Amino acid sequence: MEFERKPLIGMVHLKPLPGSYLYVGNLDNVIELAVNDAKTLEKAGFDAMMVENFGDIPFPKYVDKTTVAAFTAVAKAIRDEVSLPLGINVLRNDGIAAYSIAYAVRADFIRVNVLSGVAYTDQGLIEGIAHELARLRKLLPSKIKVFADVHVKHAVHFFEFEDAVRDTIERGLADAIVVSGKATGKPVDLERLALAKRVSPVPVVVGSGTTYDNLPGLWKFADGFIVGTWIKRDGKVENEVSLERARKLVELANKLRNSS
C-alpha cells in the first residue's frame, strides 16, 4: 500500500461471528456478505480494505478462540477472492488475535485500538498491548504493518494527545497512527489531525467520519483514510457497501491526487 497515493481503505464490517451474543447460526452467510462487500470495494477502485468483527457487540476486551477461528475463516475467504491489500482489526483491543489472523491469511496490516497507554471505554479500562505485540512480531516475523489508534473513539483518555502520538510511535513502535472522531462515523477533529501530521514521522490515517463532502478538507492533513459508514447504502453503517457511493468517493480521491 503506497501512502504517497493517500490510500482509501474500505471497511468490511462483519455480521456477528460464532461466539458472539448476536450470532444467528449461519457462518456461511457471514462469509458471503463479507466477500461481497470486499468485491464491491475492489470493483469501486479502493486501494485497500480492512475487516473488523463489527457485529460482535457487546465487545469483550479480548476475543475467545471460537471468534479467532471464525474470523480467520472469513478473512481467508476474502483473501482468496479479492486482491486488495488486507487489514485486520479485532475488537475491542485484541491485537494479538489480529496479528495471528493476519499472519495466517497473509494479510498486510492490522489495526490496534489501544497500543500504548490506557483508555476508559464501555468495556472498562483497556491497557496498551505494545509489549505483547512486539514479542509476537519477533516470534512470527512478517511484513504486517501495525496501524495504532491515538485517542481511539468510544473512549476517554488520560494522556495529552501530542504525548500519546509520540508514545504510540516511539515506545509502541507503530508503523502508522490512526486519528478518529469520538464515535463510529463521527468526523475527526481537524486541529488534532493537523497536530498529529506535524509531529508524526509515520503515516497518519483518518479513522472515522470521512465523507464525500469533507474529504477535500482532510486531504492535506492525512496520509490515508479508513472509510466505513459513508460508503454503505444510504450512509448507514449496518448496510452493505454501495458500489455507487464507493465509486463516487474514489473518483473524488483521484481528482485530489491529480491536483496535488
N, C-alpha and C positions, 0 to 999 in steps of 0.2 A: 504494500500500500504506500503510495507516494504522497507525503504530506505537502510537497511543493504544489500538488494539484488541489489541495484543500478538499479531501475526500468527503463525500456524503456516505454515511454509514447508516443503513436502514435497519430498523428493529424488526425481528421476528419474535413476537410475543406469544409464548406457548400457552395453550389451554392447560388446565390443571393436570399435573402429572400423577402417575401412581405414587401413593404415599402421602398425597396432599388431601386436605379436608374436602375439597370440591371435586375431586376426581370422579368421573361418572362411569368408569369401567371400560373405556374404549381407547386404548393406546394407538391403534391403527388410525383412528380419526384425528388424534392429536398430531401424529406424524404427517398425515395427508394435508392438514391445514397449514402446518409449518412449512412443508415443502412448497406448497402453492404460494405462500407469501414470499418465500425466498426466490422462487422463479419469477414472481412479479417484480421484485426488486431488480433482479438481473435484467429482465426484459426492459425495464424502465431506464436502465443505464446507471444505476447506483454503483458506487465504487467498492463497497464492501457491505457486509451485513453482520449483525450481532444477534445471537439467540439468547433468550432470557426466560426463566421459569416464572413469567409474569402472573400466571393464573394460580400460583400455589399459595394464595392467602388463606389464613394468616401465616406470614413467613416465619420460619424458625431462623435463628442466627446462623446455624449450620445445618445442612440437609442430611437426611439419612441415606443409607446405601440403596434403598429402593429408588429414590429420586435420582441418584447418580447413575444407576443402571438405565433408567428410563430416559434421562436426559441424553446420555451417550447414544442410545438407540436413535433418538430424534436427530441429534447432531450428525450422526453418521449417515442417515438417510438424506439429510440436506447436503452434506459434503459430496455424496455420490451423485446428486442430481444438479448441483449448481456450482459453478466455478469461481464465484466471487470470493475474495478473502473473507475468512470466517472468524468471528469473535464469539466468546462465551462469557456470560455473566450469570452466576448462580446466587440468587437472592436468599438470605439478606446479605450475607457477607462471607460466603464460602469460596474464597479464592483458591483454597487447596483443591476443592472439588472442581472448580472451574479449570484450573491448570491441568488436573488429571484428565478431565474430559477432553480438553483441547489437545493434550499430548496424544491421547488415544485415537482421536479422529483427525489429527494433523491440522488443527486449526491454527490461526495466525496470531491471535491476540486474545487477552481476557480483560475483563473489567472487574475491579475490586472497589467496593463502595467505601470501605474504611481500611486503607492500607497502613496508615500511620495515625496516631492519636486516639481519641475517644469520641464517640458520638452518642448522644442521648436520643433514642428512637422509640418507635412503638413496639419494638422487640426488647426494650430495655437498653442497658449500656452495652455498646459494641466497641470492643477494643481492636486496635490495629493488629494485622497479622503479617507484617513485613518480615519478621524474623522467620516464621514458619514457612512462608512462601519462598524466601531466599534459599532456605535449606532444600526445599523441594526442587527448585530450579537448578541447584547444584547437583542433586541426585539424578535428575532427569533433564540433562541439558537439551535445549532446543532453541529455535528462533522465535518462540512465542513471546510477544511483547505484553507488558503489563500496563494497562491504562488504569490509573488510580484517581478516584474522585477526591477533590478537595472541598470540604464542607458539603458532603453529599446531601441530596434532597431528602425530604421527610425526616429531618433530624435537627437537633440543636447542638451547637458546637461550642467548645470552651477555649479554643486557641484563636488568636488573631489570624485572619485569613492569609496575610502575607507570610507569617511564620509557618502556617500549615502548608502553604505551597512549597516553601523551602524544605521543610522536614520531609514531605512526601517524596520529593525528588532526591535530596541529598542523603537522607537517612533511611528512607523507604525504598530507594532505588527504582522508582517508577520510570518507565520508558516514555510515558505521556501522561498528562494530567487532564481531568475532566472537570469542567465547571458547569453547574446546573442551576436552575431556579429552585424555588422552595419545594416543589412537588412535581409529579409527573405532568408533562405538558406545559408547565409554567415557564415563562421566559427567564433567561439568565439576566442577572444584574450586570449592566454594561460596564459600570465602573470596576466591578470585581474582575470581569473578564479582561478588561484592559490592563489592570494591575497584574493579573496572572501572566499575561502576554509579555509585560515589561520585565518581570523578574524570572520567568521560567526559561531555562536553557533547553527544555524538551518541548515537543509539540503540545499545544493547548487545544482541547477539543470541547465544543459546546455539547452538553449532555442532555439538555431538555429545552423545549419551547421554541425550537426553530420552526419557522413558518415561511411561506412564500413572501409574505409582506415584510418580515423583519430580517430575512437573510441578507439583503444588501447592506443593512446597517451593521450586521455582525461580521461581515466578511473580512474586514481588515484587522479585526481583533482576535481571530481564531485561525487554527491550522486544520480544522476538520469539524464535522457536525454529525452528531448522532441524532437521527430523526425517527420518531415513532408516531406520536399522536397525529400530526398534521397529515401524514401520508395515508392514514386509514380512511376508509369510506366514511364520508360525512364529517371527517375530522374527529371521529370518536375512537378512543384507544382500544375499545373492545371489538371493533370491527376488523375485517380483513384489509390488507394493503390494497389501496386503489391504484390501478395502473395509471389512470388519468392524472391523479394528483401527484403520484411519484414522478411521472414523466415531466409534469409541469415544473416541479422543483429542480429536476436535473437540467432542464432547458435553461432555467434561470441561472443555475450554478455555472453552466457552460458560458453563458453571456458574461458573467462576472469574471471568470477565468480569462476570457479573451480580452476584456477591457482593462485588466490589471497589469 
